[in-house]
Every structure is written in structure tokens, then in C-alpha cells.
Amino acid sequence: MQSPGRQVNQTRPNQAPPLPPYYVERPEVSQELKQKLLSQETARAGTLVVSAIYGLGGIGKSTLAAALAHDEEVQSHFTDGIFWATLGQQPDILSFLSTWIQALGDYDFKPINIDSASLQLRTLLSDKKALLVVDDVWHPDHVEPFRVAGDRCRVLVTTREAPVKGAIRYDLDVMTLNQSLELLTGCFHNQLTNQELDYAETLAKTVGYLPLALELAAAQVRDGFCWEELLDELQAEIASLEALDRWEAEEEPSDAKRKNYSLVASFNLSLKRLSAERLKQFAWLGVLPEDVTITETMATTLWKCNSFQAKKTLRYLRQKALLLPGVSSTQKTNYRLHDLLHDLARNLLQPELGLSITEAHQQLLERYQTKTEKGLWHTLPDDGYIYSHLTWHLEKAEKIDQIHQ
């Protein structure tokens, strides 16, 4: 409970990430979802879950949730703010709860565990009208500490397929053909010729109308790769994945699997275009937590390079659609990594860097330790990243006993 003497500053945050540069409105989806979010049915349930049809990734769940969070009607309804946490497969739930508690103006509370933080959040939200977005949920138990809002709040969950007990569910389908073409046109900053439109239609169908796969493919065409060659390579990659699965499962792949192959094929082709050095730099992103803000300053340590090289590499990966624009309260450019691309980077640590996940964390900590005075962590300069994540990296490196050094 909140102690009587403690001052709690009132704020009205909106923690939602920005919409992607090539955002395409899906009114048939967003209007229905907004009505559901603000409905009496959801008010009674307290939680609305946006899940992906077939459990697909890269379908646009998080983007749709962000669009809702930036909608004027939604913002005016939730007068005490919009809170956002992207969980991923191994979430630091206590950290997210603590961030929300501080965003509600309570900087004095020091939670000792998830239960105490969740209880304090319940207290702070009891008279509030807020939207709590819990993004990229992999396990239903991970949602529960956030389902503590008062009667006037709502919890919006995005997940591929984790069932959330007692929640209203909305299954998101893939984009339409016209929406896919609009996204591709936006990526190229100009109208497509009739010939290019034919190629674009074939591309959209080939990648299953998945926004992430479309943007990855568009980045390659934008870089000068010809449409025919891209389509040939994509179709060959998908056929190879299907053949392998058919051989292992001894059955024809489902429509859901085919769409997933198209996403994997898009990933594979994007990575094939990277130089050996760029691929290693992309793999290093897998040692970071999910949905973290990636800055030029912290990238110099991550990649052991100077700031010019870090800036150049970050811009390059963004141009390839392998990074997303970040959330920034300053003029400095920063970036984020889509959760599926984060998984991909993490899986590349061993084959590309020859490191286990534990060894990768250890190496990153060694790089940071060179910036300390006499190896003392409390002397580490603030790069906008490591102060918030040092404990997490020490745990993953199996060196948590060093925290008091």
C-alpha cells in the first residue's frame, strides 16, 4: 500500500512505440478492434486479446496495438495514460512493473518481487482510467501480474496464441492484397509501374501478405535487386523449406506453415545479402533484451567500434528493414528490433560468433568492464543502456555475484 507521507507525481504517459514509416491503415480491423476495446463486454472482462490467425508471427499485431494507442478517441477515453510493455519469451516482468509504477509518479516504491510490484500497481491504478498494453505474450502466466487495473482501465494483450483466461479474443488475419500493395508502394516512395505492380502482386501472394516479409523483400528491391530474381529466389527458398518439412513430417504443409515458410524465406534471403562482418554485427543484437532501445552509443560497445561505424551500421540495418525506428524523447536517432528478428539474431550467436548465449553475455560484460575504473561496475559511464540492464546481463552471464563490485 502507498504510505501516507509519500508524494506521487501525476503524469499522463503514452508509452506506445511509434507507427512504422510504411504504416498501412486497416480500417476494417482497427475500427472493429476499437469498438471491442471500448465496449461494455470488454469492460466486464477487463482484458482484450489480439491473437494471430494460425499463430503467425510478423502479421502486424503490435503495429495494430500501437495504432490503437495513437488513436485520438482511445487517448481521450483513457485520460490517465497508455502504458506499454513488450514481454517476449523471457520477460523481466519486475522491471516492466517498476517502470509503470514510476510512470504513474511513484518514484519511492522499491519492489522486492513481482507480487509486491503488482499489488502496488493495483493501488496506483484503482481510481485511474488507463490502457495497459501487454505486447508479445508467449505464456499466459506472464500476463497475470499486469491484470490488476481498476474498473475503468483496460488491458490489451497481443500474442501469437497464448490463451488468456476470461479475456475477450480477437483473431487478426493477414493483410488484403490492396493493403499489401499500399505497403510496398510506401516502401518505394513512388507509384509502381504496371509491370512492377504485377511483380508486387506476385510478391505479396508469395510471402503470404505478411507485413514484415513484405518490408524485408521491398528493402531488397529498393537496393537494386531485380524483381524477377527476388521472386525466383524467394520461391526456391520456400520450396526448399516445404520439401524439408514434407520429408520430416511425411505430410503436406498446412496454409499456416506455408505462410511461416514465406517469412523464414524472407529472413534467409535478407541475411544472405549481408557481408560476413554485417552478419556478425546483426548476430550480436541477439544478446540484448527484447524490445530494447538500441542507440549509437551502446552500439559502439556492443560491436567494439567507433561512433561513426556504429551509426553507419545501424542505418544500414534499418535500410535493410532489419531494424525498426526507436522511441526517442531526444533528437538522437535510435532503433528497435522486431521480436522475430531478435529471435533470429539470438539463434545466430553460436553459428556466426561461435558463442553460447552465456558466453556472449560474458563477452559483452568484458567490453563494458574496460570502460570502468579498476573493474568497478559503479564507475561505469552511463550510455543510456547499461544502467538499466547490467543486472540482467550479469544474471545471463552467470556472474550475478559481481553486482556489488
Secondary structure per residue as TSV (DSSP state, phi and psi in degrees):
chain	resnum	aa	ss	phi	psi
A	1	M	-	360.0	154.2
A	2	Q	-	-75.5	130.2
A	3	S	-	-73.7	146.0
A	4	P	T	-60.7	-31.4
A	5	G	T	-84.6	-6.8
A	6	R	-	-84.4	134.9
A	7	Q	-	-86.4	130.6
A	8	V	-	-117.4	115.5
A	9	N	-	-76.2	137.6
A	10	Q	-	-91.1	129.9
A	11	T	-	-135.9	166.8
A	12	R	-	-131.1	80.8
A	13	P	-	-79.0	156.8
A	14	N	B	-133.7	101.2
A	15	Q	-	-89.4	4.9
A	16	A	-	-64.1	141.2
A	17	P	-	-68.5	160.5
A	18	P	-	-68.9	157.2
A	19	L	-	-72.3	148.1
A	20	P	-	-62.9	155.4
A	21	P	T	-57.2	-32.0
A	22	Y	T	-106.9	37.4
A	23	Y	-	-61.9	132.5
A	24	V	-	-116.0	124.2
A	25	E	-	-68.1	141.5
A	26	R	-	-125.1	73.7
A	27	P	H	-57.7	-33.9
A	28	E	H	-64.6	-23.4
A	29	V	H	-95.0	-50.4
A	30	S	H	-64.8	-37.9
A	31	Q	H	-66.8	-44.2
A	32	E	H	-63.7	-40.6
A	33	L	H	-67.8	-39.5
A	34	K	H	-64.0	-42.4
A	35	Q	H	-60.3	-42.4
A	36	K	H	-63.2	-44.6
A	37	L	H	-59.9	-40.2
A	38	L	T	-94.0	4.9
A	39	S	S	-78.2	162.1
A	40	Q	H	-66.5	-33.2
A	41	E	H	-59.6	-46.5
A	42	T	H	-71.4	-32.2
A	43	A	H	-59.9	-40.4
A	44	R	H	-70.2	-41.5
A	45	A	H	-75.6	-33.7
A	46	G	-	87.3	-23.2
A	47	T	E	-135.2	134.2
A	48	L	E	-117.4	128.6
A	49	V	E	-110.5	123.5
A	50	V	E	-98.3	111.2
A	51	S	E	-114.3	163.5
A	52	A	E	-94.4	135.2
A	53	I	G	-60.1	135.8
A	54	Y	G	64.9	7.7
A	55	G	G	70.2	26.1
A	56	L	-	-73.7	145.1
A	57	G	S	-96.4	163.5
A	58	G	S	70.2	20.6
A	59	I	S	-92.6	-15.5
A	60	G	S	108.4	20.3
A	61	K	H	-61.8	-49.6
A	62	S	H	-65.9	-38.4
A	63	T	H	-63.6	-41.0
A	64	L	H	-64.6	-41.7
A	65	A	H	-63.1	-41.0
A	66	A	H	-64.9	-39.4
A	67	A	H	-61.9	-40.4
A	68	L	H	-62.3	-42.4
A	69	A	H	-65.9	-25.3
A	70	H	T	-95.0	-1.8
A	71	D	-	-71.8	131.6
A	72	E	H	-61.5	-40.9
A	73	E	H	-64.1	-40.6
A	74	V	H	-65.9	-43.8
A	75	Q	H	-63.9	-40.1
A	76	S	H	-72.2	-24.8
A	77	H	H	-73.4	-44.1
A	78	F	S	-96.2	81.9
A	79	T	T	-69.6	-15.5
A	80	D	T	-100.0	9.0
A	81	G	-	113.3	171.9
A	82	I	E	-125.7	123.8
A	83	F	E	-110.4	144.5
A	84	W	E	-136.8	133.1
A	85	A	E	-139.3	124.0
A	86	T	E	-99.9	111.8
A	87	L	E	-82.8	-54.7
A	88	G	E	74.9	-168.6
A	89	Q	S	-75.9	-32.5
A	90	Q	S	-128.4	71.9
A	91	P	-	-75.2	147.2
A	92	D	-	-94.1	80.4
A	93	I	H	-61.5	-40.4
A	94	L	H	-60.7	-40.1
A	95	S	H	-63.1	-43.1
A	96	F	H	-64.6	-44.6
A	97	L	H	-61.1	-42.1
A	98	S	H	-63.2	-40.1
A	99	T	H	-62.8	-41.8
A	100	W	H	-66.6	-40.5
A	101	I	H	-59.5	-44.3
A	102	Q	H	-67.1	-38.2
A	103	A	H	-63.3	-25.7
A	104	L	T	-83.8	2.8
A	105	G	T	100.3	-1.1
A	106	D	-	-98.0	100.6
A	107	Y	-	-97.0	-5.1
A	108	D	S	-93.7	-25.6
A	109	F	-	-67.7	130.2
A	110	K	-	-118.8	96.2
A	111	P	-	-69.3	140.0
A	112	I	S	-96.3	-19.2
A	113	N	S	-159.5	176.2
A	114	I	H	-62.1	-41.4
A	115	D	H	-61.1	-44.6
A	116	S	H	-67.9	-37.1
A	117	A	H	-67.4	-41.5
A	118	S	H	-63.6	-40.1
A	119	L	H	-65.0	-42.1
A	120	Q	H	-65.4	-38.3
A	121	L	H	-63.1	-40.7
A	122	R	H	-58.1	-44.1
A	123	T	H	-61.5	-46.6
A	124	L	H	-67.6	-29.6
A	125	L	H	-92.8	-3.0
A	126	S	T	-57.3	-35.5
A	127	D	T	-112.5	16.4
A	128	K	-	-98.2	162.9
A	129	K	-	-123.4	88.6
A	130	A	-	-131.8	156.0
A	131	L	E	-106.6	125.1
A	132	L	E	-109.7	112.5
A	133	V	E	-100.7	119.7
A	134	V	E	-112.5	102.7
A	135	D	E	-97.2	148.2
A	136	D	E	55.8	57.8
A	137	V	E	-85.9	130.1
A	138	W	-	-105.1	-24.6
A	139	H	S	-134.2	130.8
A	140	P	G	-57.7	-32.4
A	141	D	G	-62.8	-26.8
A	142	H	G	-68.4	-21.8
A	143	V	T	-78.6	-33.8
A	144	E	G	-54.4	-41.8
A	145	P	G	-62.0	-18.4
A	146	F	G	-93.9	-10.2
A	147	R	-	-89.7	60.5
A	148	V	-	-123.9	13.7
A	149	A	-	-74.3	157.6
A	150	G	-	-73.0	-178.7
A	151	D	T	-62.5	-26.4
A	152	R	T	-94.3	-0.6
A	153	C	-	-94.9	164.8
A	154	R	E	-134.0	149.6
A	155	V	E	-112.3	125.1
A	156	L	E	-111.8	119.3
A	157	V	E	-111.5	136.3
A	158	T	E	-114.6	137.2
A	159	T	E	-156.9	153.6
A	160	R	S	-71.1	-46.3
A	161	E	S	-162.2	11.9
A	162	A	-	-68.4	123.1
A	163	P	-	-75.0	132.7
A	164	V	-	-115.1	115.6
A	165	K	T	-61.8	131.4
A	166	G	T	78.1	4.6
A	167	A	-	-93.5	156.7
A	168	I	E	-81.7	136.7
A	169	R	E	-114.7	140.4
A	170	Y	E	-130.7	120.3
A	171	D	E	-91.9	118.8
A	172	L	E	-88.5	130.3
A	173	D	-	-96.3	176.1
A	174	V	-	-72.9	170.0
A	175	M	-	-64.8	159.4
A	176	T	-	-80.1	169.6
A	177	L	H	-60.9	-45.9
A	178	N	H	-62.5	-39.5
A	179	Q	H	-65.5	-38.9
A	180	S	H	-62.2	-42.6
A	181	L	H	-67.3	-36.0
A	182	E	H	-64.3	-40.9
A	183	L	H	-62.9	-46.0
A	184	L	H	-63.3	-41.7
A	185	T	H	-62.0	-41.3
A	186	G	H	-62.2	-36.9
A	187	C	H	-63.6	-31.0
A	188	F	H	-94.6	-7.0
A	189	H	T	61.1	18.2
A	190	N	S	-159.9	161.7
A	191	Q	-	-68.6	142.3
A	192	L	-	-85.2	145.7
A	193	T	-	-70.6	168.4
A	194	N	H	-59.1	-40.7
A	195	Q	H	-63.7	-43.7
A	196	E	H	-65.8	-36.3
A	197	L	H	-62.8	-38.4
A	198	D	H	-61.8	-45.2
A	199	Y	H	-62.9	-41.9
A	200	A	H	-63.0	-39.9
A	201	E	H	-62.4	-43.8
A	202	T	H	-63.6	-41.0
A	203	L	H	-62.2	-47.4
A	204	A	H	-58.2	-44.2
A	205	K	H	-65.5	-40.8
A	206	T	H	-62.0	-39.9
A	207	V	T	-95.6	15.0
A	208	G	T	69.1	23.2
A	209	Y	T	59.8	28.0
A	210	L	-	-88.4	124.2
A	211	P	H	-55.8	-43.5
A	212	L	H	-64.5	-43.7
A	213	A	H	-64.4	-37.9
A	214	L	H	-63.4	-43.9
A	215	E	H	-67.8	-38.7
A	216	L	H	-62.5	-42.8
A	217	A	H	-67.4	-41.7
A	218	A	H	-61.7	-36.6
A	219	A	H	-60.8	-35.1
A	220	Q	H	-71.8	-41.3
A	221	V	H	-64.8	-40.5
A	222	R	H	-60.9	-30.1
A	223	D	T	-84.8	6.2
A	224	G	T	104.6	1.1
A	225	F	-	-73.9	131.9
A	226	C	-	-76.7	147.5
A	227	W	H	-55.4	-47.6
A	228	E	H	-60.8	-43.9
A	229	E	H	-66.2	-41.0
A	230	L	H	-61.8	-47.6
A	231	L	H	-62.5	-42.3
A	232	D	H	-60.3	-45.5
A	233	E	H	-68.2	-40.9
A	234	L	H	-61.1	-48.9
A	235	Q	H	-63.5	-37.1
A	236	A	H	-67.4	-40.1
A	237	E	H	-65.7	-43.3
A	238	I	H	-63.9	-43.6
A	239	A	H	-61.2	-38.4
A	240	S	H	-65.0	-43.4
A	241	L	H	-65.1	-41.7
A	242	E	H	-63.4	-43.6
A	243	A	H	-62.8	-41.0
A	244	L	H	-63.9	-44.2
A	245	D	H	-68.1	-39.8
A	246	R	H	-62.5	-38.2
A	247	W	H	-68.6	-39.6
A	248	E	H	-76.6	-41.8
A	249	A	H	-90.7	-14.4
A	250	E	S	56.7	38.6
A	251	E	S	-156.1	164.1
A	252	E	-	-72.1	137.6
A	253	P	-	-67.7	145.7
A	254	S	-	-76.1	170.8
A	255	D	H	-61.8	-38.2
A	256	A	H	-61.5	-43.6
A	257	K	H	-65.6	-38.9
A	258	R	H	-61.7	-41.5
A	259	K	H	-65.6	-38.4
A	260	N	H	-66.1	-37.8
A	261	Y	H	-59.0	-38.9
A	262	S	H	-64.3	-35.4
A	263	L	H	-69.9	-46.1
A	264	V	H	-61.0	-41.1
A	265	A	H	-62.3	-40.1
A	266	S	H	-62.5	-42.9
A	267	F	H	-59.3	-49.9
A	268	N	H	-59.5	-43.0
A	269	L	H	-68.3	-38.2
A	270	S	H	-62.6	-41.0
A	271	L	H	-71.3	-33.4
A	272	K	H	-62.4	-27.8
A	273	R	T	-78.2	-14.0
A	274	L	S	-80.2	144.6
A	275	S	-	-68.4	166.1
A	276	A	H	-58.4	-39.7
A	277	E	H	-68.0	-44.8
A	278	R	H	-63.9	-37.5
A	279	L	H	-64.3	-40.0
A	280	K	H	-63.2	-42.2
A	281	Q	H	-64.4	-39.5
A	282	F	H	-63.5	-42.4
A	283	A	H	-59.8	-37.1
A	284	W	H	-61.1	-25.0
A	285	L	G	-63.2	-20.5
A	286	G	G	-70.3	-12.3
A	287	V	G	-86.0	-9.3
A	288	L	S	-85.4	158.8
A	289	P	-	-67.4	162.4
A	290	E	T	-70.7	147.0
A	291	D	T	58.0	31.1
A	292	V	-	-86.8	153.1
A	293	T	-	-80.1	126.5
A	294	I	E	-104.9	118.0
A	295	T	E	-112.1	163.2
A	296	E	H	-61.6	-39.0
A	297	T	H	-63.2	-49.8
A	298	M	H	-70.8	-27.5
A	299	A	H	-66.3	-27.6
A	300	T	H	-63.7	-35.0
A	301	T	H	-78.1	-44.1
A	302	L	H	-56.6	-42.7
A	303	W	T	-104.1	2.0
A	304	K	T	51.5	58.8
A	305	C	-	-143.5	174.3
A	306	N	-	-85.6	172.8
A	307	S	H	-66.2	-34.2
A	308	F	H	-63.1	-45.0
A	309	Q	H	-65.8	-39.0
A	310	A	H	-62.9	-46.3
A	311	K	H	-60.1	-44.3
A	312	K	H	-62.6	-44.0
A	313	T	H	-67.6	-42.4
A	314	L	H	-61.8	-44.1
A	315	R	H	-63.0	-40.4
A	316	Y	H	-61.4	-48.0
A	317	L	H	-65.2	-34.3
A	318	R	H	-66.5	-42.4
A	319	Q	H	-60.8	-31.0
A	320	K	T	-83.6	3.1
A	321	A	T	65.9	20.2
A	322	L	S	-90.4	-8.0
A	323	L	S	-130.0	154.8
A	324	L	E	-106.7	156.8
A	325	P	E	-63.5	144.2
A	326	G	-	-92.6	177.7
A	327	V	-	-92.9	127.1
A	328	S	-	-136.2	134.8
A	329	S	S	-99.9	0.2
A	330	T	S	-123.3	-179.6
A	331	Q	S	-78.0	-12.8
A	332	K	S	-72.7	137.1
A	333	T	-	-76.1	135.5
A	334	N	E	-140.9	175.5
A	335	Y	E	-139.4	164.9
A	336	R	E	-132.2	169.2
A	337	L	-	-123.3	126.7
A	338	H	-	-57.6	144.2
A	339	D	H	-59.6	-35.1
A	340	L	H	-69.1	-36.7
A	341	L	H	-73.1	-29.5
A	342	H	H	-64.1	-44.8
A	343	D	H	-58.4	-42.1
A	344	L	H	-62.5	-46.0
A	345	A	H	-62.4	-42.7
A	346	R	H	-62.7	-38.4
A	347	N	H	-71.4	-13.2
A	348	L	H	-91.2	-8.5
A	349	L	H	-57.1	-45.9
A	350	Q	H	-71.8	-53.7
A	351	P	H	-67.3	-32.9
A	352	E	H	-94.7	-34.2
A	353	L	H	-108.3	-11.4
A	354	G	-	69.1	26.9
A	355	L	-	-121.4	139.8
A	356	S	-	-73.8	167.8
A	357	I	H	-61.5	-38.8
A	358	T	H	-63.6	-44.9
A	359	E	H	-65.1	-35.3
A	360	A	H	-64.3	-42.7
A	361	H	H	-63.3	-40.7
A	362	Q	H	-62.2	-43.0
A	363	Q	H	-65.0	-41.1
A	364	L	H	-62.3	-42.4
A	365	L	H	-63.4	-37.4
A	366	E	H	-61.4	-38.3
A	367	R	H	-65.9	-40.1
A	368	Y	H	-70.3	-34.6
A	369	Q	H	-63.8	-28.3
A	370	T	T	-66.6	-15.7
A	371	K	T	-94.7	-1.4
A	372	T	S	-91.6	170.7
A	373	E	B	-97.0	116.6
A	374	K	T	57.1	31.0
A	375	G	T	74.0	11.6
A	376	L	B	-88.4	120.4
A	377	W	G	-62.5	-32.4
A	378	H	G	-69.9	-9.7
A	379	T	G	-94.0	2.3
A	380	L	-	-65.9	129.5
A	381	P	-	-64.5	148.0
A	382	D	-	-81.9	115.6
A	383	D	-	-105.9	13.7
A	384	G	S	82.2	0.2
A	385	Y	S	-129.1	-56.2
A	386	I	H	-66.0	-30.6
A	387	Y	H	-59.2	-37.4
A	388	S	H	-80.9	-18.9
A	389	H	H	-125.7	5.6
A	390	L	H	-60.1	-47.8
A	391	T	H	-59.6	-42.2
A	392	W	H	-61.3	-45.8
A	393	H	H	-65.6	-38.4
A	394	L	H	-63.5	-40.4
A	395	E	H	-62.4	-47.0
A	396	K	H	-67.2	-28.4
A	397	A	T	-85.9	-0.9
A	398	E	T	60.3	40.7
A	399	K	-	-132.5	32.4
A	400	I	G	-62.0	-22.6
A	401	D	G	-65.2	-15.1
A	402	Q	G	-80.7	-6.0
A	403	I	G	-58.7	-28.5
A	404	H	G	-92.2	4.4
A	405	Q	-	-70.3	360.0
